[in-house]
């Protein structure tokens, strides 16, 4: 990724403890060279592209259409949407385990690698349906189990990965880099989603077999993507905590390493639990962000998982149409991400989150007049997805950046894990509530649910007004 300019005014220096380390970890008091940072950023961007291909079959519109073909109920849709959020409750455990490891890369392989391979069970089961060995009801249950365990393993590794990438990307480049990285993933979705949708809907063996083939291809790409992480500079979590345990706990990288006694070094690697808890509860700014993050997740999850269900079931649209809409959304995300990244570096993330958050809050209301006619299918639905892509590009990017800025660097993955766990629980609660509202209202409650979600989103923005972004 040669177009990413890496300039660091403060060299990133990590002191490694005197324990035995894998050869990929940084050596004592070593610096990350600029060339190594560039290589790591390229590898991470390639990983995001291949992971986007993996996500085509394991989530989104293709998984939704797969469940519709199997005759799954709205409650199943709610469960599939809530599981990825609910399993974030294990992120604090994953962060604790990752901080006891000696390699971010090896920990990622053990969590995400096994989680992605689990989807092979669904590929085999789809073949079993064709042979009459497995029925559709059993396949629905099996899909729920794979979604659960795959996301559970992913949840154990997410906080570690975020802390890893936060150490690699220079602070002043975060907005631009994540904008470029997410744009690459969006371009992949723009190209691959309609192709995958057409392949599934026109597969000679039926849509179930078509989905199985796309899923298999996605798994292969997902494993190759994990292999790209080998080319990212590895970080030893214990040495990260050692280095930053000697410094004032701010979100900025400090250029000097003070000389401490070995006993203080050991304490910085394994801080007392009450000390970590006190530090967390005294961080009022992070708590305010946590309040916003959790309320926002609940408000969004009330309706967001059910837009695809509304189009596939209520409007009875073919999956190829819906994949085209999703491609338009990915295209809008692609065009806007780099702009949002540069703007976030200039004016900060919080103003963008507030202004664009108002637009995102109003978006569900625009679905209230959508019906089955040519004008809505060929004009308003594409426009809605384009609006969604442009606005959610800002929300996702700036939420990630402001979290990186607010969380202290020492035990950073634990802060990320707590935020993800709280937001995940709130999001799962919102999706569960939404699914039961739809179930008991026999789909007549969908439009009412969209309006309720819009109101909750506006309220959720209030705590963000009191969050302070460091350096702004």
C-alpha positions in Angstrom: 0.0 0.0 0.0 2.5 2.6 -1.2 0.0 5.5 -1.1 0.0 5.4 2.8 2.6 7.9 4.0 4.1 6.8 7.3 5.6 9.6 9.2 6.2 9.2 12.9 7.4 12.1 15.0 7.8 9.8 18.0 9.4 6.4 17.4 7.5 3.4 18.8 9.7 1.7 21.3 8.9 -1.3 23.3 10.9 -2.9 26.1 10.8 -6.7 26.1 10.8 -8.5 29.4 13.7 -10.9 30.0 11.5 -14.0 29.3 12.0 -16.2 26.3 10.2 -14.8 23.3 9.3 -16.1 19.9 11.6 -15.0 17.1 8.8 -12.8 15.6 8.4 -10.6 18.7 10.3 -7.4 19.0 13.7 -7.5 20.7 14.5 -5.5 23.8 14.3 -1.8 23.4 13.8 -2.1 19.7 12.1 0.3 17.4 9.6 -0.5 14.6 11.3 0.7 11.4 9.2 2.7 9.0 9.6 0.0 6.3 8.3 -2.6 8.8 5.3 -0.4 9.5 4.6 0.0 5.8 4.8 -3.8 5.3 2.5 -4.4 8.3 -0.1 -1.9 7.0 -0.1 -3.5 3.5 -0.5 -7.0 5.1 -3.4 -5.7 7.3 -5.1 -4.1 4.3 -4.8 -7.4 2.3 -6.2 -9.2 5.3 -9.2 -6.9 5.3 -9.9 -7.6 1.6 -9.8 -11.4 2.1 -11.8 -11.2 5.3 -14.5 -9.3 3.4 -14.8 -12.3 1.0 -15.0 -14.6 4.0 -17.8 -12.5 5.4 -19.9 -12.7 2.3 -21.0 -16.3 3.1 -20.9 -16.2 6.9 -23.1 -13.1 7.4 -25.1 -10.4 5.6 -27.6 -10.9 2.8 -26.4 -14.3 1.6 -26.8 -15.9 5.1 -30.2 -14.1 5.5 -31.4 -15.5 2.1 -30.1 -19.0 3.1 -32.2 -18.9 6.3 -35.3 -17.7 4.3 -34.8 -20.6 1.9 -34.8 -22.9 4.9 -38.0 -21.4 6.3 -36.5 -19.9 9.4 -38.7 -17.8 11.6 -38.1 -14.1 12.5 -36.9 -15.3 16.0 -34.1 -17.2 14.2 -33.2 -14.1 12.3 -33.0 -12.2 15.6 -30.8 -14.9 17.1 -28.4 -14.9 14.2 -28.1 -11.2 14.4 -27.8 -11.0 18.2 -25.3 -13.8 18.6 -22.3 -11.9 17.2 -23.1 -9.1 19.6 -23.9 -11.2 22.6 -20.6 -13.2 22.4 -18.8 -9.9 22.9 -19.4 -10.7 26.5 -16.4 -13.0 26.3 -14.1 -10.3 25.1 -12.8 -9.4 28.6 -11.9 -13.1 29.0 -10.2 -13.0 25.6 -8.3 -9.9 26.5 -7.1 -11.4 29.8 -5.9 -14.5 28.0 -4.2 -12.5 25.2 -2.3 -10.4 27.7 -0.8 -13.6 29.1 0.3 -14.7 25.7 3.7 -13.8 24.1 2.5 -13.2 20.5 -0.5 -11.4 19.0 -0.1 -13.4 15.8 -0.2 -16.8 17.4 -3.1 -15.9 19.6 -5.0 -14.7 16.5 -4.4 -18.0 14.7 -5.8 -20.0 17.6 -9.0 -17.9 17.9 -10.0 -16.6 14.4 -8.4 -19.6 12.6 -10.5 -22.2 14.4 -13.6 -20.0 14.2 -13.4 -19.7 10.4 -12.7 -23.4 9.9 -15.9 -24.3 11.8 -18.0 -23.1 8.8 -16.9 -26.2 6.9 -19.5 -28.0 9.0 -22.2 -26.0 7.2 -20.7 -26.8 3.8 -20.8 -30.5 4.6 -24.3 -30.3 6.0 -25.6 -28.6 2.8 -24.3 -31.6 0.9 -26.1 -33.7 3.5 -29.4 -32.0 2.6 -28.9 -32.9 -1.0 -28.3 -36.5 -0.1 -31.3 -36.6 2.3 -29.1 -37.2 5.4 -30.0 -33.8 7.0 -33.3 -32.0 6.9 -33.8 -28.2 6.7 -34.8 -27.9 10.4 -31.7 -29.6 11.5 -29.7 -27.3 9.2 -31.2 -24.2 10.8 -30.2 -25.5 14.3 -26.7 -26.4 13.1 -26.3 -22.9 11.5 -27.2 -21.3 14.8 -24.6 -23.4 16.6 -21.9 -22.6 14.1 -22.7 -18.9 14.2 -22.5 -19.1 18.0 -19.2 -21.0 18.3 -17.5 -19.2 15.4 -18.3 -15.8 16.8 -17.4 -17.0 20.3 -13.9 -17.7 19.1 -13.8 -14.5 17.2 -14.9 -12.6 20.3 -12.0 -14.1 22.2 -9.5 -12.7 19.7 -11.1 -9.3 18.7 -9.7 -7.2 21.5 -6.2 -8.6 21.1 -6.3 -7.8 17.3 -7.5 -4.3 17.9 -4.8 -3.6 20.5 -2.2 -5.1 18.0 -3.3 -2.9 15.1 -3.4 0.2 17.4 0.2 -0.3 18.3 1.2 -0.6 14.6 -0.7 2.3 13.1 0.8 5.8 14.0 -1.8 7.9 15.9 -1.7 10.8 13.4 -2.5 8.4 10.5 -5.3 6.4 12.1 -8.1 8.2 10.3 -6.5 8.0 6.9 -5.3 4.5 7.3 -8.5 3.0 8.6 -10.3 4.9 5.9 -8.2 3.3 3.2 -8.4 -0.1 4.9 -12.1 0.0 5.1 -12.4 1.3 1.6 -10.5 -1.7 0.3 -13.0 -4.0 2.1 -15.9 -2.0 0.7 -14.5 -2.2 -2.8 -14.4 -6.0 -2.4 -18.0 -6.0 -1.3 -19.0 -3.8 -4.2 -17.5 -6.2 -6.7 -18.1 -9.6 -5.0 -21.6 -9.2 -3.4 -23.6 -9.0 -6.7 -21.5 -11.7 -8.3 -22.1 -14.0 -5.3 -25.8 -13.1 -5.3 -26.2 -14.0 -9.0 -24.2 -17.2 -8.5 -26.5 -18.3 -5.6 -29.8 -17.4 -7.3 -28.8 -19.0 -10.7 -26.8 -22.1 -9.5 -27.9 -25.1 -11.5 -28.2 -27.2 -8.3 -30.4 -24.8 -6.5 -29.8 -21.8 -4.1 -28.8 -24.0 -1.2 -26.0 -25.6 -3.2 -25.0 -22.3 -4.6 -24.7 -20.9 -1.1 -22.6 -23.9 -0.1 -20.1 -23.2 -2.9 -19.8 -19.5 -2.1 -19.4 -20.3 1.6 -16.5 -22.8 0.8 -14.8 -20.1 -1.3 -15.2 -17.6 1.5 -13.6 -20.0 4.0 -10.6 -20.5 1.8 -10.1 -16.8 1.4 -10.6 -16.2 5.1 -7.8 -18.6 6.0 -5.5 -17.0 3.5 -6.3 -13.7 5.1 -5.1 -14.9 8.4 -1.9 -15.9 6.8 -1.3 -12.3 5.8 -1.1 -11.4 9.5 2.3 -13.3 9.5 3.8 -10.3 7.7 2.6 -7.8 10.4 5.2 -7.0 13.0 4.4 -9.1 16.0 3.8 -7.6 19.4 4.4 -9.3 22.7 1.5 -8.1 25.0 3.6 -8.6 28.1 6.3 -6.2 26.9 3.6 -3.7 25.8 2.4 -3.6 29.4 5.9 -3.4 30.7 6.8 -0.4 28.6 3.6 1.5 29.2 3.5 0.5 32.9 6.4 2.9 33.4 4.7 5.9 31.8 1.8 8.2 32.7 -1.4 6.6 31.5 -2.4 8.7 28.5 -3.6 7.7 25.1 -0.5 9.1 23.4 2.7 7.2 22.7 5.6 8.4 24.9 9.1 8.7 23.3 11.2 7.8 26.4 11.4 4.7 28.6 12.2 5.3 32.2 14.5 3.0 34.1 12.6 1.1 36.8 13.5 -1.7 39.2 12.7 -5.2 38.2 10.0 -5.5 40.8 8.2 -2.5 39.3 8.5 -4.1 35.8 6.9 -7.3 37.0 4.1 -5.4 38.6 3.4 -3.5 35.4 3.1 -6.8 33.5 0.8 -8.4 36.0 -1.0 -5.4 37.7 -3.2 -6.2 40.7 -6.8 -6.7 39.7 -8.1 -4.0 42.2 -5.6 -1.5 40.7 -6.9 -2.2 37.2 -10.5 -1.9 38.4 -9.8 1.4 40.2 -8.2 2.8 37.1 -11.2 1.8 35.0 -13.8 3.3 37.3 -11.8 6.5 37.6 -11.7 7.0 33.9 -14.9 9.1 33.7 -14.3 10.0 30.0 -14.2 6.3 29.0 -17.3 5.6 31.1 -19.2 8.3 29.3 -18.1 6.9 25.9 -19.2 3.4 27.2 -22.7 4.8 28.0 -23.1 6.2 24.5 -21.6 3.1 22.9 -24.0 0.7 24.7 -27.2 2.8 24.2 -26.3 3.3 20.5 -25.8 -0.4 20.0 -29.2 -1.1 21.5 -31.0 1.5 19.4 -29.4 0.5 16.2 -30.0 -3.2 16.8 -33.7 -2.8 17.2 -34.1 -2.4 13.5 -30.9 -2.9 11.6 -30.9 -6.7 11.3 -34.5 -6.7 9.9 -34.1 -4.5 6.8 -32.9 -7.5 4.8 -35.8 -9.6 6.2 -38.2 -6.8 5.2 -37.0 -6.8 1.6 -36.7 -10.6 1.2 -39.9 -11.6 3.0 -42.3 -8.6 3.1 -41.5 -7.2 -0.3 -40.6 -10.6 -1.7 -37.6 -9.4 -3.6 -35.2 -11.7 -5.3 -31.8 -12.1 -3.6 -30.0 -10.8 -6.7 -31.8 -7.4 -6.3 -30.9 -7.2 -2.6 -27.3 -8.0 -3.3 -27.2 -5.1 -5.9 -28.6 -2.8 -3.2 -25.9 -4.0 -0.8 -23.3 -3.4 -3.5 -24.5 0.2 -3.9 -24.2 0.6 -0.2 -20.6 -0.8 -0.3 -19.8 1.6 -3.2 -21.0 4.6 -1.1 -18.9 3.4 1.8 -15.9 3.1 -0.5 -16.3 6.6 -1.8 -16.8 8.2 1.6 -14.4 6.4 3.8 -11.3 8.2 2.7 -13.1 11.5 2.9 -14.3 10.7 6.5 -10.8 9.5 7.5 -9.1 12.8 6.4 -11.8 14.9 7.9 -11.6 13.0 11.2 -7.8 13.7 11.3 -8.5 17.4 10.9 -11.6 18.1 13.1 -11.8 15.1 15.3 -14.1 12.1 15.5 -16.7 13.3 18.0 -18.2 16.1 15.8 -18.6 13.7 12.9 -20.3 11.1 15.2 -22.8 13.7 16.4 -23.7 15.2 13.0 -23.8 12.0 11.0 -25.5 10.2 14.0 -28.5 12.4 13.5 -28.8 11.4 9.9 -28.4 7.7 10.8 -31.1 8.2 13.5 -33.6 9.5 10.9 -32.8 6.8 8.3 -35.3 4.1 9.6 -38.1 6.6 9.1 -37.4 6.7 5.4 -38.4 3.0 5.2 -42.0 3.7 6.3 -43.2 4.5 2.8 -41.4 1.8 0.9 -43.7 -0.6 -1.0 -43.7 -3.0 -3.9 -43.7 -0.7 -7.0 -41.2 0.2 -9.6 -40.4 3.6 -8.2 -39.5 2.2 -4.8 -37.6 -0.8 -6.1 -35.5 1.1 -8.7 -35.1 4.5 -7.1 -35.9 4.8 -3.4 -34.3 1.5 -2.2 -31.1 2.2 -4.0 -31.0 5.7 -2.6 -31.6 4.4 0.9 -28.7 2.0 0.6 -26.4 4.7 -0.8 -27.3 7.0 2.1 -26.7 4.2 4.6 -23.3 3.4 3.1 -22.1 6.9 3.2 -23.3 7.6 6.8 -22.3 4.3 8.3 -18.8 4.7 6.9 -18.4 7.7 9.2 -20.0 6.1 12.2 -17.9 2.9 12.0 -14.6 4.7 11.3 -15.0 7.4 13.9 -16.3 5.1 16.6 -13.2 2.9 16.2 -10.9 5.9 16.1 -12.3 7.7 19.2 -12.2 4.4 21.1 -8.5 4.0 20.3 -7.9 7.6 21.4 -9.7 7.4 24.7 -8.5 4.0 26.0 -5.2 4.1 27.9 -2.4 2.1 26.2 -1.6 -0.1 29.2 -3.9 -3.1 29.3 -5.5 -1.5 26.2 -7.1 -4.7 25.0 -9.0 -5.0 28.3 -10.6 -1.6 27.8 -11.5 -2.6 24.2 -13.0 -5.8 25.4 -15.1 -4.2 28.1 -16.5 -1.7 25.5 -17.3 -4.5 23.1 -18.9 -6.7 25.8 -21.2 -3.9 27.0 -22.1 -2.9 23.5 -22.6 -6.5 22.5 -24.9 -7.2 25.3 -26.9 -4.1 24.5 -27.0 -4.9 20.8 -28.1 -8.5 21.5 -30.9 -7.2 23.8 -32.1 -4.8 21.1 -32.1 -7.4 18.4 -34.0 -9.8 20.7 -36.6 -7.2 21.6 -37.0 -6.4 17.9 -37.4 -10.0 16.8 -40.2 -10.6 19.4 -42.0 -7.4 18.4 -42.0 -8.7 14.8 -43.0 -12.2 15.8 -46.0 -11.2 17.8 -47.1 -8.6 15.3 -47.0 -10.9 12.3 -44.7 -8.5 10.3 -47.1 -5.6 10.8 -44.8 -4.5 13.6 -41.8 -4.0 11.3 -42.6 -0.4 10.4 -43.5 0.5 14.0 -40.2 -1.1 15.0 -38.3 1.2 12.5 -39.9 4.3 14.0 -39.1 3.1 17.6 -35.5 2.5 16.6 -35.2 6.0 15.1 -36.4 7.6 18.4 -33.9 5.5 20.5 -31.0 6.5 18.2 -31.6 10.2 18.9 -31.7 9.6 22.6 -28.5 7.5 22.4 -26.5 10.5 21.0 -26.9 12.5 24.2 -24.1 11.0 26.3 -21.7 11.6 23.3 -22.1 15.3 23.9 -20.1 14.9 27.1 -17.3 12.8 25.8 -13.9 14.5 25.5 -11.7 13.4 22.6 -7.9 13.6 23.6 -5.9 16.1 21.6 -9.1 18.0 20.5 
